[in-house]
């Protein structure tokens, strides 16, 4: 379904899943034929609100069985010859646009549903004792904020697109007249929408009821504004480095942090895993908004350690998206040093190591790391936890990834599509965020895993980046240190080799963001807005061997190149292309500039 079809459907697009027969009839009526009795129906009005949220979970992960976007970056790898292989082979094109058409269609549909909600909710004639006018006005503002969010999702994937504030009628004939604005113009329009929602003040800063946790709140408005302006100021959209754009981003982010203070706070490191796996009825203090979809089946079954060899009666389908050595290298040592000082060849298999770090035989390259490493990465010798039904006397599972270890050992055939190979990691690591051994056992599903849309730590990282770009290095370090302090890492000014230099600090700000937000769908977009796709050119893993072939042996370590194409580095990959047929329908919009 393309944009043209989405907007020219004569029937109301809002699907009313699980509703009464009266509500389902709306699918069979043109929007302009909604009658007074429909507008008197409480369920109908509530569903206008709910349907504006339908496409919020239209993320890449939702459409690709839990496959996260990191497989399309230098942070991770997925074995086999599926879509990630094609992407990294340089095959992206308007006629082979991988996943872009799905995202394009979904976010335009989200805009349409939001516009319909904004149009019809105010016409509600439901009695005040069933739905208050205050709630109606709040729901209209929710739809307005969602409309801004959907527009932002479109521009960060496809470049600037025209802002659409109405659900076009079936006889609309102006499709060919729609034209792309500048990135600045569409950014300003999105920010205007957000500012109007903030000024109205009708949405709570935090949702109180657990059945409302999946609804936007005012903190989302502040966080979205911060993110929108950060993207606008970033090198891809601000090649001349206009400081006013960075100042707007810094001001918006500082305002966001000030407004949420006292209501939101960073979780202590002891509770860090609760950010990613927590009962759906509980919302911790750091999460500004997360999805309502339980992603545990996808995140564990499609991206997990095969625990069958550790005694579980059930097992994952494949290792899925596994961390790269490059991501592992981004996690500092506890003294604040990066373990790798530099890569000394193009393939990243030769490195200059930090003085107090070793990958020699018998060493342990995974000791004394940033605490976040142990919450994000499953490495050789990692304690993984317990699956359901384990006997109390049995110790927690310890995962081994060395070559030849049954089940979770090293996979040397990265393009193999056989099940036995895809269940083993090609890099020597597995992802841990959003995953838990407790999902497995005699039955599956013992943990909730939710996609994070916004959390407080991102705001501090946004502020650090904007202040650093402005040359305010002290303010940048102050914001950065708030995130580092939670992890127990030393203040950035005290790390070995610290330089009071803008480029040095910006590199560490970007590295901090890479570590803190890994596997949360940020790296894919950060690489693009920073215009650093050349970092996709090399990808490595750690091949570990045991001196006696057992977990008791002495381990040796070898950095190895993942021998697959790594061609997703050209400017074409900065912005997703539109399908050729869509460009024919929308000539005024056309392809993004990098595809022209």
C-alpha positions in Angstrom: 0.0 0.0 0.0 1.6 3.3 -1.1 1.1 6.9 0.0 -1.3 7.5 -2.9 -3.5 4.5 -2.0 -3.3 5.3 1.7 -4.7 8.8 1.2 -7.2 8.0 -1.5 -9.1 5.2 0.2 -12.8 6.0 0.3 -13.3 4.0 3.5 -12.1 5.0 6.9 -8.7 3.5 7.3 -8.9 3.2 11.1 -9.1 -0.5 11.9 -11.2 -1.3 14.9 -9.7 -4.5 16.2 -11.7 -6.5 18.7 -14.6 -4.0 18.8 -18.4 -4.4 18.5 -20.2 -4.9 15.2 -21.4 -1.3 15.5 -17.8 -0.1 15.4 -16.7 -2.4 12.6 -19.3 -0.7 10.4 -17.1 2.4 10.4 -14.8 0.5 8.1 -17.6 0.4 5.6 -18.6 4.1 5.7 -16.9 7.0 4.1 -15.4 9.3 6.7 -17.7 12.1 5.8 -20.8 9.9 6.5 -20.1 9.4 10.2 -23.5 10.0 11.8 -24.5 11.5 15.1 -25.2 8.2 16.6 -21.6 7.1 15.9 -20.3 10.3 17.5 -22.4 9.5 20.5 -20.8 6.1 20.9 -18.1 6.1 23.6 -16.3 3.1 22.1 -16.1 4.8 18.7 -14.6 7.9 20.2 -12.1 5.9 22.3 -11.0 4.0 19.2 -10.3 7.2 17.3 -7.7 7.9 20.0 -6.3 4.4 20.0 -6.0 4.1 16.3 -3.8 7.2 16.1 -1.3 5.0 18.0 -1.5 2.1 15.6 1.7 2.8 13.7 3.8 3.9 16.6 5.2 0.3 16.8 5.8 0.3 13.0 9.5 -0.1 13.7 12.0 -2.0 11.7 12.1 -4.6 14.5 8.3 -5.1 14.3 8.5 -6.1 10.6 11.6 -8.3 10.7 10.9 -10.8 13.5 12.9 -9.0 16.2 15.9 -8.2 13.9 17.3 -5.0 15.2 18.8 -2.2 13.1 22.2 -2.8 14.5 22.7 -5.5 12.0 22.9 -2.7 9.4 25.7 -0.9 11.3 29.2 -1.6 12.5 27.8 -2.6 15.9 26.5 -6.0 15.0 26.2 -8.8 12.5 23.6 -11.3 11.4 24.7 -14.5 9.8 23.1 -15.9 6.6 22.2 -14.4 3.2 19.0 -12.5 4.2 18.3 -8.8 4.1 21.3 -7.7 6.1 23.6 -9.5 3.7 21.9 -7.8 0.7 22.1 -4.4 2.4 25.8 -4.7 3.3 26.5 -6.0 -0.2 25.5 -2.6 -1.6 22.3 -3.8 -3.2 20.0 -1.0 -1.9 18.1 0.7 -4.7 14.7 2.2 -5.5 13.7 -1.1 -7.1 15.2 -3.1 -4.2 14.6 -0.9 -1.3 14.7 -3.6 1.4 12.5 -2.4 4.2 12.0 1.2 3.3 8.6 0.9 1.6 7.1 -0.7 4.7 8.3 2.2 6.9 7.2 4.8 4.3 3.7 3.3 4.1 3.3 2.8 7.8 4.2 6.3 8.9 2.0 8.0 6.3 -0.8 5.8 7.6 0.0 6.9 11.1 -0.2 10.6 10.0 -3.6 9.9 8.4 -5.0 8.2 11.5 -3.7 11.1 13.6 -5.4 13.6 11.3 -8.7 11.7 11.5 -8.5 11.7 15.3 -7.9 15.4 15.4 -10.8 16.0 13.0 -13.4 13.8 14.6 -12.6 13.7 18.3 -13.7 17.4 18.8 -17.1 16.4 17.2 -17.7 13.9 20.0 -21.2 14.1 21.4 -20.7 11.4 24.0 -22.2 12.5 27.3 -19.8 14.2 29.7 -20.3 11.5 32.3 -18.8 8.9 29.9 -16.0 11.0 28.4 -15.1 14.4 29.7 -14.4 17.3 27.4 -11.0 17.5 29.1 -10.2 14.0 28.0 -11.3 14.7 24.4 -9.0 17.8 24.3 -6.1 15.8 25.8 -6.6 13.0 23.2 -6.6 15.6 20.4 -3.2 16.9 21.7 -2.0 13.3 21.8 -2.9 12.9 18.2 -1.1 16.1 17.3 2.0 15.0 19.1 1.9 11.6 17.3 1.5 13.4 14.0 4.7 15.3 14.7 6.4 12.1 15.7 5.3 10.3 12.5 6.6 13.2 10.4 9.9 13.0 12.1 10.2 9.3 11.5 9.6 9.9 7.8 12.2 12.7 7.6 14.9 10.8 9.5 14.5 7.9 7.1 13.6 9.6 3.8 14.7 13.2 4.1 12.4 16.2 4.1 8.7 15.6 3.1 5.7 17.9 3.0 3.9 18.4 6.3 0.3 17.0 6.0 -2.3 18.3 8.4 -5.4 16.8 6.9 -6.7 13.4 5.9 -7.2 14.1 2.2 -10.5 13.1 0.7 -10.9 10.4 -2.0 -11.3 13.0 -4.7 -8.1 14.9 -3.9 -6.2 15.5 -7.1 -3.1 17.4 -6.0 -0.7 14.6 -5.4 1.6 15.7 -8.2 1.8 19.2 -6.7 3.2 18.1 -3.4 6.9 19.1 -3.2 9.7 18.5 -0.8 10.5 21.4 1.6 13.9 22.0 3.0 15.0 20.0 6.0 14.9 23.2 8.0 11.3 24.0 6.9 9.9 20.6 7.9 11.9 20.7 11.2 10.4 24.1 12.1 6.9 22.8 11.3 7.3 19.7 13.5 8.7 21.8 16.3 5.8 24.2 16.0 3.4 21.3 16.5 5.3 20.1 19.6 5.4 23.6 21.0 1.7 24.0 20.6 1.1 20.7 22.5 3.5 21.9 25.3 1.8 25.3 25.5 -1.7 23.7 25.8 -0.5 21.8 28.9 -3.3 19.2 28.7 -1.1 16.0 28.6 0.4 14.8 31.9 4.1 14.8 32.4 3.9 11.1 33.2 1.0 8.7 32.8 -0.1 7.4 36.2 -2.2 4.4 35.3 -0.5 1.3 34.0 -3.0 0.9 31.2 -1.9 4.3 29.9 1.9 3.6 29.9 1.7 3.1 26.1 0.3 6.6 25.6 2.4 9.7 25.1 3.0 12.1 27.9 4.4 15.6 28.1 7.9 14.3 28.7 7.7 12.7 25.2 7.0 16.1 23.8 10.1 17.6 25.3 12.2 14.6 24.4 11.0 14.5 20.8 11.7 18.2 20.4 15.2 17.6 21.7 15.8 14.7 19.2 14.2 16.6 16.3 16.5 19.6 16.8 19.6 17.5 17.4 19.0 15.8 14.0 18.5 19.2 12.4 21.9 20.4 13.8 23.8 17.3 12.9 26.4 17.3 10.1 24.2 15.6 7.6 21.5 18.3 7.8 23.8 21.1 8.9 26.9 20.7 6.7 28.1 24.3 7.3 28.0 23.8 11.1 25.4 26.6 11.8 25.9 27.2 15.5 22.3 28.6 15.9 21.0 25.1 15.1 23.2 23.6 17.8 22.0 26.3 20.2 18.4 25.5 19.6 19.1 21.8 20.2 21.0 22.6 23.4 18.3 24.9 24.7 15.5 22.5 23.9 17.4 19.6 25.6 18.2 21.6 28.7 14.6 22.7 28.9 13.5 19.0 28.6 15.9 18.0 31.4 14.6 20.8 33.6 11.0 20.0 33.0 11.2 16.3 33.8 13.4 16.7 36.9 11.8 15.3 40.0 9.5 13.1 37.9 12.1 11.1 36.0 15.5 10.0 37.2 18.3 7.6 36.1 18.0 4.1 37.5 20.9 3.0 39.7 23.2 0.6 37.9 22.0 -2.3 40.1 18.6 -1.9 38.4 19.9 -1.3 34.9 18.4 -4.5 33.4 15.0 -3.2 34.3 15.3 -0.6 31.6 15.1 -3.4 29.0 13.1 -6.3 30.7 10.4 -5.5 33.2 6.8 -6.4 33.9 4.6 -4.5 31.5 2.5 -3.1 34.5 5.6 -1.4 35.9 7.2 1.7 34.5 10.5 2.7 36.1 11.7 6.2 36.7 14.0 6.5 33.7 11.7 5.4 30.9 9.9 8.3 29.3 8.0 6.0 26.9 8.2 2.5 25.7 6.1 0.3 23.5 3.2 -1.8 24.7 4.3 -4.8 22.6 5.9 -7.7 24.4 9.0 -8.2 22.3 10.3 -11.1 24.3 9.5 -13.8 21.7 11.3 -12.0 19.0 14.2 -10.7 21.1 14.9 -14.0 22.7 13.9 -16.6 20.1 15.4 -14.7 17.1 18.3 -13.1 18.9 19.5 -15.3 21.7 21.9 -17.9 23.1 20.9 -21.4 22.3 20.4 -22.8 25.8 19.5 -26.3 24.7 23.1 -27.3 25.2 22.9 -25.9 28.7 20.0 -28.1 29.7 16.9 -26.1 28.5 14.0 -28.0 27.0 13.5 -25.2 24.6 16.0 -23.3 22.4 16.3 -20.1 20.3 15.8 -20.3 16.5 19.1 -18.5 15.9 21.8 -16.3 17.4 20.3 -13.4 15.5 22.0 -10.0 15.7 25.3 -10.5 17.5 27.7 -7.8 18.7 30.7 -6.9 16.7 34.2 -6.7 18.1 34.1 -3.0 17.2 31.2 -2.5 19.6 33.0 -4.5 22.3 36.0 -2.2 21.8 33.8 0.8 22.6 33.3 -0.3 26.2 35.9 1.3 28.3 38.0 -0.2 31.0 37.1 0.7 34.5 39.8 3.4 34.6 38.2 5.2 31.7 40.6 4.1 29.0 39.4 2.6 25.7 40.9 -0.9 25.4 41.9 -0.3 21.7 43.8 2.9 21.0 43.7 2.5 17.2 43.1 0.0 14.4 46.4 -0.3 12.5 45.0 -2.0 9.3 41.9 -1.6 7.2 40.4 -4.9 8.3 40.7 -4.0 12.0 42.5 -7.3 12.8 45.6 -5.5 13.9 45.3 -3.1 16.8 47.2 -0.9 19.2 46.0 -1.8 22.7 45.9 0.2 25.9 48.9 -0.3 28.2 46.8 -2.0 30.9 44.8 -4.3 28.6 45.8 -7.6 27.0 44.5 -10.1 24.6 47.4 -12.5 25.1 46.9 -16.2 25.7 45.7 -16.7 29.2 44.6 -13.1 29.6 41.0 -12.1 30.3 40.1 -9.2 27.9 36.6 -9.0 29.5 37.6 -8.2 33.1 37.5 -4.7 34.6 35.2 -3.3 31.9 32.5 -0.6 32.1 29.6 -2.0 34.1 27.3 -1.6 31.1 29.4 -4.1 29.2 28.1 -6.9 31.4 24.5 -5.9 30.9 24.8 -5.6 27.1 27.2 -8.3 25.9 27.3 -12.0 26.4 31.0 -13.0 26.1 33.1 -16.1 26.6 32.7 -17.0 30.3 29.7 -14.7 31.0 27.2 -15.6 33.6 23.8 -15.6 31.8 21.3 -16.4 34.5 18.8 -19.2 34.9 16.1 -20.6 32.7 12.7 -21.7 34.2 12.7 -25.1 35.8 16.5 -25.3 36.7 17.1 -27.2 39.9 18.1 -25.0 42.8 21.4 -26.8 43.2 22.5 -26.1 39.7 24.6 -22.9 39.4 23.7 -20.1 37.0 24.5 -20.7 33.4 27.9 -19.7 32.2 28.1 -19.2 28.5 31.2 -20.1 26.4 31.8 -19.0 22.8 35.1 -20.5 22.1 35.6 -22.5 18.9 34.1 -26.0 19.2 32.0 -25.5 22.3 28.6 -27.2 21.8 25.7 -25.0 21.0 27.1 -21.5 21.6 30.6 -21.9 20.2 32.1 -19.9 17.3 30.5 -20.0 13.9 33.1 -19.7 11.1 30.6 -19.7 8.2 29.0 -16.3 8.3 27.0 -16.8 5.1 25.6 -20.2 6.0 21.8 -20.4 6.2 21.7 -23.7 8.0 20.0 -23.8 11.4 23.0 -25.3 13.2 25.3 -22.6 12.0 22.9 -19.7 12.6 22.4 -20.7 16.2 26.1 -20.0 16.9 27.6 -16.5 17.0 29.9 -15.4 14.1 31.6 -12.8 16.3 32.2 -14.7 19.5 29.5 -12.6 21.3 25.7 -12.5 21.9 23.5 -9.6 22.7 22.2 -9.4 26.2 20.0 -6.3 26.3 16.3 -7.2 26.2 17.1 -10.9 26.6 17.0 -13.2 29.5 17.7 -16.9 30.2 14.4 -16.8 32.2 12.6 -16.6 28.9 13.5 -20.3 28.3 12.9 -23.5 30.2 10.0 -26.0 30.4 7.9 -23.2 28.8 8.8 -19.9 27.2 7.8 -16.3 27.8 8.9 -15.6 31.4 10.0 -12.1 30.8 8.6 -8.9 29.2 10.8 -7.1 26.8 9.7 -3.7 25.5 11.1 -1.3 22.9 12.3 1.9 24.4 11.2 5.1 22.5 12.7 7.6 24.9 14.6 7.5 28.2 16.3 10.1 30.3 19.9 9.1 29.6 19.4 10.1 26.0 18.6 13.6 27.0 21.9 14.0 28.8 23.7 12.6 25.8 21.9 15.0 23.5 22.9 17.9 25.7 26.5 16.8 25.8 26.7 16.6 22.0 25.0 19.9 21.4 27.2 21.7 24.0 30.3 20.1 22.6 29.4 21.2 19.1 29.0 24.8 20.4 32.5 24.6 22.0 31.1 24.6 25.6 33.3 21.8 26.7 32.7 22.2 30.4 29.0 22.0 30.0 29.4 19.0 27.6 31.5 17.1 30.1 29.1 17.9 32.9 26.2 16.3 31.0 28.3 13.4 29.9 29.5 12.7 33.4 26.0 12.3 34.7 25.6 9.2 32.4 29.1 8.0 33.2 28.7 8.3 36.9 25.7 6.0 36.9 27.9 3.3 35.3 30.7 3.9 37.8 33.0 5.3 35.2 35.4 8.1 36.1 34.7 11.7 35.1 35.8 12.2 31.5 38.3 14.9 32.5 40.2 12.4 34.7 40.6 9.6 32.1 44.1 8.9 30.8 44.8 10.9 27.7 42.0 13.5 28.3 42.4 16.5 26.1 40.5 19.8 26.4 39.9 19.7 22.7 36.5 19.8 20.9 37.3 17.0 18.5 38.6 14.7 21.2 35.6 15.3 23.5 33.1 14.9 20.6 34.6 11.5 19.8 34.1 10.4 23.4 30.6 11.9 23.5 29.8 9.8 20.4 31.4 6.7 22.0 29.4 7.2 25.2 26.2 7.3 23.1 27.2 4.2 21.2 27.7 2.3 24.5 24.7 3.6 26.5 22.2 3.2 23.7 23.5 0.1 21.9 20.8 -2.1 20.5 18.1 0.6 21.0 18.0 1.6 17.2 20.2 4.7 17.7 23.4 3.7 16.0 21.8 3.2 12.6 20.6 6.8 12.6 23.6 8.3 14.4 25.9 7.0 11.7 23.8 8.8 9.1 23.3 12.1 10.9 27.0 12.2 11.7 27.8 11.3 8.1 30.2 8.6 9.1 29.1 5.6 7.0 32.7 4.8 6.2 32.8 3.1 9.7 30.7 0.3 8.1 33.6 -0.7 6.0 35.1 -3.2 8.4 33.6 -5.7 10.9 35.4 -8.2 13.1 34.8 -10.8 15.7 36.9 -12.6 18.3 37.8 -16.2 17.6 38.7 -17.9 20.9 40.3 -21.3 21.2 40.8 -23.4 24.3 44.1 -25.2 24.9 42.4 -28.5 25.7 39.0 -27.9 24.0 37.2 -27.4 27.2 36.0 -24.5 29.4 38.8 -25.4 31.8 41.5 -24.8 29.2 43.7 -21.7 28.6 42.1 -19.4 26.1 43.8 -17.7 23.2 42.3 -14.8 21.2 42.4 -13.8 17.6 40.7 -10.9 15.9 39.2 -12.1 12.7 37.5 -10.3 9.8 33.9 -11.3 9.1 34.4 -12.4 5.5 31.3 -10.8 3.9 30.8 -7.8 1.8 30.8 -4.4 3.6 29.7 -2.0 0.9 27.0 0.0 2.7 29.3 3.0 2.9 28.2 5.3 0.0 26.1 8.4 0.2 23.2 6.4 -1.1 22.9 4.8 2.3 22.5 8.1 4.1 18.8 8.3 3.2 16.4 5.5 2.2 15.1 5.6 -1.3 11.4 5.7 -2.3 10.1 2.9 -4.5 10.2 3.8 -8.2 6.4 3.5 -8.5 5.9 6.0 -5.6 8.2 8.5 -7.3 6.1 8.3 -10.4 3.0 9.1 -8.4 4.6 11.9 -6.5 7.0 13.7 -8.9 7.1 16.8 -6.8 8.5 14.9 -3.9 10.7 12.6 -6.0 13.7 10.7 -4.6 15.9 12.1 -1.8 18.8 14.2 -3.2 21.4 11.4 -2.7 19.3 9.2 -5.0 18.8 11.8 -7.8 
